[in-house]
Amino acid sequence: ANLVHHTNAMVQNHLANHYFWKWTPVPGTVEVDVGSNHIKGNMSINLEPGDRIRIGHEFETYVVKDDSIRDGGKTFKIKDNWKFPSATGLKLWKKDYDRVLSLAKGAYSATNIPEIQAESLYMLARVYHARGDMEQANKFYDKACKHSPELSPARFGLAQTLIWDEAYDEAAAHLRLLLGTCSNATDALAALGLLEVKGGKDRREAFVYLKKAIDLDPFNPDLVLIEALALQQHESDYPLSLDRYRKAVCLLEAQSKAVPAEVLTNMGVLCHETKRYEEALEMYSKALKVLDESPEAAELAKSSEKSKDIVVRHKDNNLFWVYEESDIRVEAVS
């Protein structure tokens, strides 16, 4: 359709959306070491800082600038450390965001209908958002909302960038506007509930938002985790927060998803604060086990054997956790 009528704004917007989601294969293969954020290709690779890439079938990240690399474009730096075992011959994909920007800008210029222009602006904002350029994303989300106030995805994106900018009251206001036109938006309900709690606003109303989100999507562990996080803001709610964390863990396990170490650590703290010391120890131990079983920990363990530096999980530090018989006897005095 775009070839037949390449100035049709609606067609260009649809095509831009297609390329926003499509992964484009990059020629060649790459190799990477566990825990590293430097990727080496078997040939020169044309990537720019901000490019969204996928290495293999699971690992997604961004390309970041590193002026110290000088090998003709074979090596590049990524935002996140490689969390899997070291590997070679991996396929590489990238998002063709430049094409998305070109199509969206063309669509915006090809029409004077505000609603269609709003979709183009929203597409531009999504690219900047995906690249981590929150200021530009905020600018285009805001323009999209002004062109079409009922474009809910653009308003949610605007709220997200405002939260990033710590403009919490303004973000909450936009989330309320969004819910006025799309009352069943679970992500907006959960985000607004958490903002209301953290901002010290009406707690009752905040948990109404959270409860509605969970009622709409009861098997979503992320929503239950947000409720647990909201509850842990106040000491009086620690027991309830702990119950919600347990519920989230059950959902994660039922869906064969890994329970993050951060969740187990939070549970450990809550158990500690509510004097459930045995359970706290169990949660901390599970959290450490999750960390120890990660590829990064295995690589660190190997390197620490050759290093004089002391690390927390060094085998000698096991003594810290073990009780030893002291041969000292005491008696209670009333």
C-alpha positions as CSV (number, residue, x, y, z in Angstrom):
1,A,0.0,0.0,0.0
2,N,2.9,2.4,0.8
3,L,4.4,1.7,-2.6
4,V,1.2,2.5,-4.4
5,H,0.4,5.6,-2.3
6,H,3.6,6.6,-0.4
7,T,2.0,9.9,0.9
8,N,-0.9,8.2,2.7
9,A,-0.5,9.2,6.3
10,M,-2.5,6.3,7.7
11,V,-0.5,3.7,5.7
12,Q,2.8,5.3,6.8
13,N,1.7,5.2,10.5
14,H,0.8,1.5,10.2
15,L,4.1,0.7,8.5
16,A,6.0,2.7,11.2
17,N,4.3,0.6,13.8
18,H,5.3,-2.6,12.0
19,Y,8.9,-1.6,11.9
20,F,8.8,-0.5,15.6
21,W,8.2,-4.1,16.6
22,K,10.2,-5.9,13.9
23,W,13.7,-7.2,14.6
24,T,16.0,-6.8,11.7
25,P,18.9,-9.3,11.4
26,V,22.4,-7.8,11.4
27,P,25.1,-9.5,9.2
28,G,27.7,-11.6,11.0
29,T,27.9,-13.1,14.4
30,V,29.1,-11.9,17.8
31,E,30.8,-13.4,20.9
32,V,30.6,-12.2,24.5
33,D,31.9,-13.2,28.0
34,V,29.6,-13.7,30.9
35,G,29.3,-10.5,33.0
36,S,30.8,-8.3,30.2
37,N,29.2,-5.3,28.5
38,H,31.6,-5.4,25.5
39,I,30.5,-7.4,22.4
40,K,32.9,-8.5,19.7
41,G,31.7,-9.3,16.1
42,N,33.4,-11.4,13.5
43,M,33.2,-8.4,11.1
44,S,32.6,-4.7,11.3
45,I,29.0,-4.0,12.6
46,N,27.1,-0.8,11.8
47,L,25.5,0.2,15.1
48,E,25.0,3.6,16.7
49,P,24.6,4.6,20.4
50,G,21.0,4.3,21.4
51,D,20.3,1.4,19.0
52,R,18.0,-1.3,20.5
53,I,19.5,-4.8,19.9
54,R,18.9,-8.4,20.7
55,I,21.7,-10.9,21.1
56,G,20.6,-14.5,20.6
57,H,16.9,-15.1,21.3
58,E,16.5,-13.6,24.8
59,F,18.9,-10.8,25.7
60,E,17.7,-7.3,24.7
61,T,19.7,-4.1,25.5
62,Y,21.0,-0.8,24.0
63,V,24.2,0.2,22.4
64,V,26.1,2.9,24.3
65,K,28.9,5.2,23.4
66,D,32.5,4.1,24.2
67,D,35.2,6.3,22.6
68,S,37.9,4.0,23.9
69,I,37.1,1.2,21.4
70,R,39.2,1.4,18.3
71,D,39.1,-1.8,16.3
72,G,37.3,-0.7,13.1
73,G,33.7,-1.2,14.4
74,K,34.0,-4.9,15.4
75,T,33.5,-4.3,19.1
76,F,30.8,-2.2,20.7
77,K,29.6,-1.6,24.2
78,I,26.1,-2.3,25.6
79,K,24.1,-0.9,28.5
80,D,23.6,-4.1,30.4
81,N,26.1,-6.8,31.3
82,W,25.6,-10.2,29.5
83,K,23.9,-12.4,32.1
84,F,24.3,-15.8,30.3
85,P,27.3,-18.1,30.0
86,S,30.1,-16.9,27.7
87,A,29.2,-17.8,24.1
88,T,30.4,-17.4,20.5
89,G,28.6,-17.4,17.1
90,L,25.6,-15.6,18.4
91,K,23.1,-14.0,16.0
92,L,22.4,-10.2,16.3
93,W,19.3,-8.3,15.6
94,K,18.5,-4.6,15.8
95,K,15.4,-2.3,15.7
96,D,15.3,-0.1,12.6
97,Y,14.2,2.9,14.5
98,D,15.5,5.3,11.9
99,R,13.0,3.9,9.4
100,V,10.2,4.3,12.0
101,L,11.2,8.0,12.6
102,S,11.3,8.6,8.8
103,L,7.8,7.1,8.2
104,A,6.3,8.8,11.2
105,K,7.6,12.2,10.2
106,G,6.4,11.6,6.7
107,A,3.0,10.7,7.9
108,Y,2.8,13.8,10.1
109,S,3.6,16.1,7.2
110,A,1.2,14.3,4.8
111,T,-1.9,15.2,6.7
112,N,-3.6,18.0,8.6
113,I,-6.0,15.7,10.5
114,P,-5.1,16.1,14.2
115,E,-5.9,12.6,15.3
116,I,-3.7,11.1,12.6
117,Q,-0.9,13.5,13.4
118,A,-1.2,12.5,17.0
119,E,-0.5,8.9,16.1
120,S,2.6,10.0,14.2
121,L,3.8,12.0,17.2
122,Y,3.1,9.1,19.4
123,M,5.2,6.9,17.2
124,L,8.1,9.4,17.4
125,A,7.8,9.5,21.2
126,R,7.9,5.7,21.4
127,V,11.2,5.5,19.5
128,Y,12.8,8.1,21.8
129,H,11.3,6.4,24.8
130,A,12.8,3.0,23.6
131,R,16.1,4.7,23.1
132,G,16.1,6.1,26.6
133,D,15.8,9.7,25.5
134,M,13.2,10.7,28.0
135,E,13.2,14.4,27.4
136,Q,12.4,14.0,23.7
137,A,9.9,11.3,24.5
138,N,8.1,13.6,26.9
139,K,8.1,16.3,24.3
140,F,6.4,14.2,21.6
141,Y,4.0,12.4,24.0
142,D,2.9,15.8,25.2
143,K,2.3,17.1,21.6
144,A,0.4,13.9,20.8
145,C,-1.9,14.4,23.7
146,K,-2.6,18.0,22.7
147,H,-3.4,16.9,19.2
148,S,-5.7,14.1,20.4
149,P,-6.5,14.2,24.2
150,E,-8.2,10.8,24.0
151,L,-5.2,8.9,22.7
152,S,-4.7,6.9,25.8
153,P,-1.3,5.2,24.9
154,A,0.3,8.6,24.4
155,R,-1.0,9.8,27.8
156,F,0.3,6.8,29.6
157,G,3.7,7.3,27.9
158,L,3.6,10.9,29.0
159,A,2.9,9.8,32.6
160,Q,5.8,7.4,32.5
161,T,8.2,10.1,31.4
162,L,6.9,12.4,34.1
163,I,7.5,9.7,36.7
164,W,11.1,9.3,35.4
165,D,11.4,13.1,35.8
166,E,10.0,12.8,39.4
167,A,7.1,15.0,38.5
168,Y,4.8,12.7,40.4
169,D,1.8,15.0,40.9
170,E,1.7,15.8,37.2
171,A,2.0,12.2,36.3
172,A,-0.8,11.2,38.6
173,A,-3.0,13.9,37.0
174,H,-2.4,12.5,33.6
175,L,-3.1,8.9,34.8
176,R,-6.5,10.1,36.2
177,L,-7.3,11.7,32.8
178,L,-6.4,8.4,31.1
179,L,-8.6,6.4,33.4
180,G,-11.5,8.8,32.6
181,T,-11.4,7.5,29.0
182,C,-10.1,4.0,29.6
183,S,-11.2,2.9,33.1
184,N,-9.9,-0.7,32.8
185,A,-6.2,0.2,32.0
186,T,-4.5,-2.0,34.5
187,D,-1.0,-0.5,34.2
188,A,-2.4,3.0,34.7
189,L,-4.5,1.8,37.8
190,A,-1.4,0.2,39.3
191,A,0.9,3.1,38.6
192,L,-1.6,5.6,40.0
193,G,-2.2,3.5,43.1
194,L,1.5,3.3,43.9
195,L,2.0,7.1,43.2
196,E,-0.8,7.9,45.6
197,V,0.7,5.8,48.4
198,K,4.2,7.0,48.0
199,G,3.0,10.6,47.8
200,G,1.1,10.3,51.1
201,K,-2.2,10.9,49.4
202,D,-5.6,9.2,50.1
203,R,-4.4,5.6,50.9
204,R,-7.9,4.2,50.8
205,E,-8.4,5.5,47.2
206,A,-4.9,4.3,46.3
207,F,-5.6,0.7,47.3
208,V,-8.9,0.9,45.4
209,Y,-6.9,1.5,42.3
210,L,-4.5,-1.3,43.0
211,K,-7.4,-3.7,43.9
212,K,-9.2,-2.9,40.7
213,A,-6.1,-3.6,38.6
214,I,-5.6,-7.0,40.2
215,D,-9.3,-7.9,39.9
216,L,-9.0,-7.2,36.2
217,D,-5.9,-9.3,35.8
218,P,-5.7,-11.6,38.9
219,F,-2.9,-13.8,37.5
220,N,-0.5,-11.0,36.8
221,P,2.3,-11.3,39.4
222,D,3.7,-7.8,38.5
223,L,0.5,-6.2,39.7
224,V,0.6,-8.1,43.0
225,L,4.2,-7.1,43.5
226,I,3.3,-3.4,43.0
227,E,0.6,-3.8,45.7
228,A,3.1,-5.4,48.0
229,L,5.5,-2.5,47.3
230,A,2.8,0.0,48.1
231,L,1.9,-1.8,51.4
232,Q,5.5,-1.9,52.6
233,Q,5.6,1.9,52.6
234,H,4.0,1.9,56.1
235,E,5.2,-0.2,59.0
236,S,1.6,-1.1,60.1
237,D,1.1,-2.8,56.7
238,Y,4.2,-5.0,56.8
239,P,2.3,-8.2,57.5
240,L,-0.1,-7.5,54.6
241,S,2.8,-6.6,52.3
242,L,4.4,-9.9,53.2
243,D,1.2,-11.8,52.3
244,R,1.1,-10.1,49.0
245,Y,4.7,-10.9,48.3
246,R,3.9,-14.6,49.1
247,K,1.0,-14.4,46.6
248,A,3.2,-13.0,43.9
249,V,5.8,-15.7,44.5
250,C,3.1,-18.4,44.1
251,L,2.0,-16.8,40.8
252,L,5.5,-16.6,39.5
253,E,6.2,-20.2,40.4
254,A,2.9,-21.4,38.9
255,Q,3.9,-19.7,35.6
256,S,7.4,-21.3,35.8
257,K,9.0,-17.8,36.2
258,A,12.1,-17.2,38.3
259,V,11.6,-15.3,41.6
260,P,14.0,-12.3,41.5
261,A,16.5,-12.0,44.4
262,E,15.2,-8.5,45.1
263,V,11.7,-9.9,45.9
264,L,13.2,-12.5,48.2
265,T,15.3,-9.9,49.9
266,N,12.3,-7.6,50.5
267,M,10.5,-10.6,52.0
268,G,13.5,-11.2,54.2
269,V,13.4,-7.6,55.5
270,L,9.7,-7.7,56.1
271,C,10.0,-11.0,58.0
272,H,12.9,-9.5,60.1
273,E,10.8,-6.4,60.9
274,T,7.8,-8.5,61.9
275,K,10.1,-10.7,64.1
276,R,9.8,-13.8,61.9
277,Y,13.5,-14.4,62.2
278,E,13.6,-18.0,61.0
279,E,11.6,-17.1,57.9
280,A,13.8,-14.0,57.4
281,L,16.9,-16.3,57.4
282,E,15.2,-18.6,54.9
283,M,14.3,-15.7,52.5
284,Y,17.8,-14.2,52.7
285,S,19.3,-17.6,52.0
286,K,17.1,-18.1,49.0
287,A,18.0,-14.7,47.7
288,L,21.7,-15.5,48.0
289,K,21.2,-18.8,46.3
290,V,19.5,-17.1,43.4
291,L,22.5,-14.7,43.1
292,D,25.0,-17.5,43.5
293,E,23.4,-19.6,40.7
294,S,23.6,-16.7,38.2
295,P,26.3,-16.9,35.5
296,E,27.8,-13.7,36.8
297,A,28.4,-15.2,40.2
298,A,30.0,-18.3,38.7
299,E,32.4,-16.1,36.7
300,L,33.1,-14.0,39.8
301,A,33.8,-17.1,41.9
302,K,36.4,-18.2,39.3
303,S,38.1,-14.8,39.2
304,S,38.1,-14.5,43.0
305,E,40.1,-17.7,43.3
306,K,42.9,-15.9,41.4
307,S,42.5,-12.7,43.3
308,K,43.6,-11.5,46.7
309,D,40.5,-9.4,47.1
310,I,37.9,-10.5,49.6
311,V,34.4,-11.0,48.3
312,V,31.2,-11.5,50.3
313,R,30.5,-15.0,49.0
314,H,34.0,-16.3,49.3
315,K,34.0,-19.8,50.8
316,D,36.0,-18.6,53.8
317,N,33.1,-16.3,54.7
318,N,30.9,-19.3,55.4
319,L,32.3,-19.2,58.9
320,F,30.3,-16.0,59.5
321,W,27.1,-18.1,59.1
322,V,28.1,-21.1,61.2
323,Y,27.6,-21.5,65.0
324,E,30.5,-23.2,66.7
325,E,30.6,-24.9,70.1
326,S,32.3,-22.6,72.5
327,D,32.5,-24.9,75.6
328,I,31.3,-21.9,77.7
329,R,28.5,-22.5,80.1
330,V,26.1,-19.8,81.5
331,E,23.3,-19.8,83.9
332,A,20.3,-17.4,84.1
333,V,20.1,-15.1,87.1
334,S,16.7,-14.0,88.2
